[in-house]
Amino acid sequence: HVIQAQILKEPPHSRIRLTGYPVTAYDEMERIESSGRNLTVWALLLVMVLMRLFLGGLRSVLGSIAILLLSLLWVLGLTRVAFGEMNTVTMIMGLVLIGLGIDFCIHWLNHFHQGQERGLEGLPLNRFVLQKSSTPILAGAVSTSGAFLCLLLLDVPSLQEFAWLSAAGVLLTALMVLFVMPLLMSGSRPAPRSASWATKRVVALAASALLHPYWVLGVFAFLLLAGGWSVRHLGYEYN
């Protein structure tokens, strides 16, 4: 009302009508914030179910989820310190960290179980896992962070914030997997690693595909041509 009174004094015969847009924008932001939180929670639950299905070990699943939660908490704190608030783009940052972080965890756990099968434990086991997993995990984290930082070339503040936070979050998650995961998995006993039903089906499907390479190449060529044809009509619309 104060702003309305000031504007009415300036131009002659001016009229101001209040619309529903401020309420609509407020509701939209509320939906974005609640959806971002719900999406992150559902993503974590889905990761737990799928890891349980493929890996089987409950301690491995809980250790991975703990790493992801710590990484998310750190990045959210960094967002508050660096930028004060989140934007529409950084709302999906949780999904990015969960998707990449769980890959780091699975890679580490795979070498951890291999070391246990060799009879290693304690410090020799941790050294074995670090030697096997550190290079691919760090290479993946650094290259992915570099790809995110390319967004800084765009003159869009929301994407630039997403670039900084995602790059920092991916690097932190990789370091936490290498140095914190051994503490969470210390003392765990080696469990018999029988392949899960899902793994057996995927292996059987891949083995059958290798017996029919021309069919596989044909499907690949069809998808390549169909994708290239569709990209020709791809446009951009600012909403």
Secondary structure as UniProt FT lines:
FT   HELIX           2..9
FT   TURN            12..13
FT   HELIX           21..54
FT   HELIX           58..82
FT   TURN            88..89
FT   HELIX           90..92
FT   HELIX           93..117
FT   TURN            118..119
FT   HELIX           122..149
FT   HELIX           150..153
FT   HELIX           157..179
FT   HELIX           181..184
FT   TURN            186..187
FT   HELIX           197..210
FT   HELIX           213..231
FT   TURN            232..233
//
